[in-house]
Amino acid sequence: MKKNEESLVSPKLQKVVQAMISEEYFAYQLYFFSRFAVKAEDRGVLADMFAQLGADELDDHLKDLVEWCAEYNVDVPATEAEFRRAAARPMQKIVSDLKKNQDAGYYIDQAIKQEELAI
C-alpha cells in the first residue's frame, strides 16, 4: 500500500491506520460469516449478538477510520490484497482458518481471540 507523501500524517502513522482499517475489515468478516457458519441449531445464540458486533465494526470503527483517512489524505485499503498486506497475520488467520458447522462456543472463542489481538 502506498504512503501518501502529501499527507499531513507521517508514513509510520499512515501504515498503522491502514493496518487498523484492515483489521476492522477482518473482524467484520468474522462476525458476519460466523452467523452462517455456526451449526444451524446454535444460530440463534450468535445471530443477534454477532450481527450487532459486525455492524459496530463496519459502521462505527471502520467508517470512522476511513473518514479520518479522507480528512488527512491517507490512502485507504480497498482490495483484498491490500487488506492482507496491511493487517497483522494472526488477525487474518482467525478468519481464514474458521471452521464451518461448529457450536456457538467455538465462534465466540474465535471472536475473543480476535478482540484480544486487537487490543
Phi and psi restraints in degrees (value plus and minus 20) as a CYANA .aco file:
   2 LYS   PHI    -101.9   -61.9
   2 LYS   PSI     129.9   169.9
   3 LYS   PHI    -117.6   -77.6
   3 LYS   PSI     114.3   154.3
   4 ASN   PHI    -106.5   -66.5
   4 ASN   PSI      92.3   132.3
   5 GLU   PHI     -87.2   -47.2
   5 GLU   PSI     -41.2    -1.2
   6 GLU   PHI    -108.5   -68.5
   6 GLU   PSI     -22.8    17.2
   7 SER   PHI     -90.6   -50.6
   7 SER   PSI     131.5   171.5
   8 LEU   PHI     -97.5   -57.5
   8 LEU   PSI     -27.5    12.5
   9 VAL   PHI    -122.3   -82.3
   9 VAL   PSI     119.9   159.9
  10 SER   PHI     -81.8   -41.8
  10 SER   PSI     131.8   171.8
  11 PRO   PHI     -75.3   -35.3
  11 PRO   PSI     -57.4   -17.4
  12 LYS   PHI     -83.6   -43.6
  12 LYS   PSI     -64.6   -24.6
  13 LEU   PHI     -88.0   -48.0
  13 LEU   PSI     -56.5   -16.5
  14 GLN   PHI     -77.3   -37.3
  14 GLN   PSI     -64.9   -24.9
  15 LYS   PHI     -83.1   -43.1
  15 LYS   PSI     -60.9   -20.9
  16 VAL   PHI     -83.9   -43.9
  16 VAL   PSI     -64.7   -24.7
  17 VAL   PHI     -87.4   -47.4
  17 VAL   PSI     -58.4   -18.4
  18 GLN   PHI     -82.9   -42.9
  18 GLN   PSI     -58.4   -18.4
  19 ALA   PHI     -85.4   -45.4
  19 ALA   PSI     -62.3   -22.3
  20 MET   PHI     -81.8   -41.8
  20 MET   PSI     -63.5   -23.5
  21 ILE   PHI     -80.4   -40.4
  21 ILE   PSI     -66.0   -26.0
  22 SER   PHI     -84.1   -44.1
  22 SER   PSI     -58.3   -18.3
  23 GLU   PHI     -91.9   -51.9
  23 GLU   PSI     -52.5   -12.5
  24 GLU   PHI     -85.5   -45.5
  24 GLU   PSI     -57.6   -17.6
  25 TYR   PHI     -80.0   -40.0
  25 TYR   PSI     -66.2   -26.2
  26 PHE   PHI     -89.1   -49.1
  26 PHE   PSI     -55.4   -15.4
  27 ALA   PHI     -82.9   -42.9
  27 ALA   PSI     -63.8   -23.8
  28 TYR   PHI     -78.0   -38.0
  28 TYR   PSI     -66.7   -26.7
  29 GLN   PHI     -77.9   -37.9
  29 GLN   PSI     -63.7   -23.7
  30 LEU   PHI     -79.5   -39.5
  30 LEU   PSI     -69.7   -29.7
  31 TYR   PHI     -86.8   -46.8
  31 TYR   PSI     -62.9   -22.9
  32 PHE   PHI     -86.1   -46.1
  32 PHE   PSI     -71.2   -31.2
  33 PHE   PHI    -100.1   -60.1
  33 PHE   PSI     -42.7    -2.7
  34 SER   PHI     -81.4   -41.4
  34 SER   PSI     -52.1   -12.1
  35 ARG   PHI     -81.5   -41.5
  35 ARG   PSI     -45.9    -5.9
  36 PHE   PHI    -124.3   -84.3
  36 PHE   PSI     -38.8     1.2
  37 ALA   PHI    -103.5   -63.5
  37 ALA   PSI     -45.6    -5.6
  38 VAL   PHI     -83.0   -43.0
  38 VAL   PSI     132.5   172.5
  39 LYS   PHI     -71.4   -31.4
  39 LYS   PSI     120.4   160.4
  40 ALA   PHI     -74.3   -34.3
  40 ALA   PSI     -59.8   -19.8
  41 GLU   PHI     -90.2   -50.2
  41 GLU   PSI     -36.4     3.6
  42 ASP   PHI    -122.4   -82.4
  42 ASP   PSI     -20.5    19.5
  43 ARG   PHI     -77.4   -37.4
  43 ARG   PSI     -58.9   -18.9
  44 GLY   PHI     -82.0   -42.0
  44 GLY   PSI     -49.1    -9.1
  45 VAL   PHI     -86.7   -46.7
  45 VAL   PSI     -58.3   -18.3
  46 LEU   PHI    -116.8   -76.8
  46 LEU   PSI     -47.0    -7.0
  47 ALA   PHI     -70.2   -30.2
  47 ALA   PSI     -80.1   -40.1
  48 ASP   PHI     -89.7   -49.7
  48 ASP   PSI     -65.6   -25.6
  49 MET   PHI     -83.2   -43.2
  49 MET   PSI     -68.0   -28.0
  50 PHE   PHI     -91.6   -51.6
  50 PHE   PSI     -51.0   -11.0
  51 ALA   PHI     -83.5   -43.5
  51 ALA   PSI     -63.0   -23.0
  52 GLN   PHI     -86.7   -46.7
  52 GLN   PSI     -63.1   -23.1
  53 LEU   PHI     -85.7   -45.7
  53 LEU   PSI     -61.1   -21.1
  54 GLY   PHI     -83.6   -43.6
  54 GLY   PSI     -62.3   -22.3
  55 ALA   PHI     -83.2   -43.2
  55 ALA   PSI     -58.0   -18.0
  56 ASP   PHI     -83.2   -43.2
  56 ASP   PSI     -63.1   -23.1
  57 GLU   PHI     -81.6   -41.6
  57 GLU   PSI     -63.2   -23.2
  58 LEU   PHI    -101.0   -61.0
  58 LEU   PSI     -71.4   -31.4
  59 ASP   PHI    -104.6   -64.6
  59 ASP   PSI     -35.0     5.0
  60 ASP   PHI    -134.9   -94.9
  60 ASP   PSI     -91.4   -51.4
  61 HIS   PHI     -80.5   -40.5
  61 HIS   PSI     -76.6   -36.6
  62 LEU   PHI     -83.8   -43.8
  62 LEU   PSI     -65.2   -25.2
  63 LYS   PHI     -80.4   -40.4
  63 LYS   PSI     -65.3   -25.3
  64 ASP   PHI     -82.3   -42.3
  64 ASP   PSI     -62.1   -22.1
  65 LEU   PHI     -85.6   -45.6
  65 LEU   PSI     -62.0   -22.0
  66 VAL   PHI     -85.2   -45.2
  66 VAL   PSI     -61.8   -21.8
  67 GLU   PHI     -84.0   -44.0
  67 GLU   PSI     -58.0   -18.0
  68 TRP   PHI     -82.2   -42.2
  68 TRP   PSI     -62.6   -22.6
  69 CYS   PHI     -81.7   -41.7
  69 CYS   PSI     -61.3   -21.3
  70 ALA   PHI     -82.3   -42.3
  70 ALA   PSI     -61.2   -21.2
  71 GLU   PHI     -85.4   -45.4
  71 GLU   PSI     -57.1   -17.1
  72 TYR   PHI    -124.5   -84.5
  72 TYR   PSI      -6.9    33.1
  73 ASN   PHI      39.7    79.7
  73 ASN   PSI      29.3    69.3
  74 VAL   PHI    -128.1   -88.1
  74 VAL   PSI     113.1   153.1
  75 ASP   PHI     -82.9   -42.9
  75 ASP   PSI     113.6   153.6
  76 VAL   PHI    -123.7   -83.7
  76 VAL   PSI     111.6   151.6
  77 PRO   PHI     -82.0   -42.0
  77 PRO   PSI     120.1   160.1
  78 ALA   PHI    -158.6  -118.6
  78 ALA   PSI     -28.9    11.1
  79 THR   PHI    -137.0   -97.0
  79 THR   PSI     139.4   179.4
  80 GLU   PHI     -76.3   -36.3
  80 GLU   PSI     -61.7   -21.7
  81 ALA   PHI     -81.9   -41.9
  81 ALA   PSI     -61.7   -21.7
  82 GLU   PHI     -86.6   -46.6
  82 GLU   PSI     -60.8   -20.8
  83 PHE   PHI     -80.9   -40.9
  83 PHE   PSI     -63.4   -23.4
  84 ARG   PHI     -86.8   -46.8
  84 ARG   PSI     -59.2   -19.2
  85 ARG   PHI     -87.0   -47.0
  85 ARG   PSI     -54.2   -14.2
  86 ALA   PHI    -106.4   -66.4
  86 ALA   PSI     -54.0   -14.0
  87 ALA   PHI    -100.5   -60.5
  87 ALA   PSI     129.9   169.9
  88 ALA   PHI     -82.9   -42.9
  88 ALA   PSI     118.3   158.3
  89 ARG   PHI     -75.3   -35.3
  89 ARG   PSI     -63.6   -23.6
  90 PRO   PHI     -80.2   -40.2
  90 PRO   PSI     -52.2   -12.2
  91 MET   PHI     -86.3   -46.3
  91 MET   PSI     -62.1   -22.1
  92 GLN   PHI     -88.0   -48.0
  92 GLN   PSI     -59.7   -19.7
  93 LYS   PHI     -81.7   -41.7
  93 LYS   PSI     -57.2   -17.2
  94 ILE   PHI     -78.8   -38.8
  94 ILE   PSI     -63.4   -23.4
  95 VAL   PHI     -92.8   -52.8
  95 VAL   PSI     -66.0   -26.0
  96 SER   PHI     -88.5   -48.5
  96 SER   PSI     -46.5    -6.5
  97 ASP   PHI    -114.7   -74.7
  97 ASP   PSI     -16.6    23.4
  98 LEU   PHI     -77.7   -37.7
  98 LEU   PSI     113.3   153.3
  99 LYS   PHI    -119.8   -79.8
  99 LYS   PSI     125.1   165.1
 100 LYS   PHI    -108.9   -68.9
 100 LYS   PSI     139.4   179.4
 101 ASN   PHI      41.6    81.6
 101 ASN   PSI      15.8    55.8
 102 GLN   PHI    -117.5   -77.5
 102 GLN   PSI     148.6   188.6
 103 ASP   PHI     -96.7   -56.7
 103 ASP   PSI     147.6   187.6
 104 ALA   PHI     -78.0   -38.0
 104 ALA   PSI     -56.9   -16.9
 105 GLY   PHI     -77.7   -37.7
 105 GLY   PSI     -57.7   -17.7
 106 TYR   PHI     -79.9   -39.9
 106 TYR   PSI     -67.0   -27.0
 107 TYR   PHI     -91.0   -51.0
 107 TYR   PSI     -54.4   -14.4
 108 ILE   PHI     -85.0   -45.0
 108 ILE   PSI     -62.3   -22.3
 109 ASP   PHI     -81.3   -41.3
 109 ASP   PSI     -61.2   -21.2
 110 GLN   PHI     -84.8   -44.8
 110 GLN   PSI     -59.9   -19.9
 111 ALA   PHI     -84.8   -44.8
 111 ALA   PSI     -60.6   -20.6
 112 ILE   PHI     -82.6   -42.6
 112 ILE   PSI     -65.2   -25.2
 113 LYS   PHI     -78.1   -38.1
 113 LYS   PSI     -64.7   -24.7
 114 GLN   PHI     -86.0   -46.0
 114 GLN   PSI     -60.5   -20.5
 115 GLU   PHI     -85.7   -45.7
 115 GLU   PSI     -58.9   -18.9
 116 GLU   PHI     -83.1   -43.1
 116 GLU   PSI     -61.0   -21.0
 117 LEU   PHI     -83.7   -43.7
 117 LEU   PSI     -56.3   -16.3
 118 ALA   PHI     -86.2   -46.2
 118 ALA   PSI     -51.5   -11.5
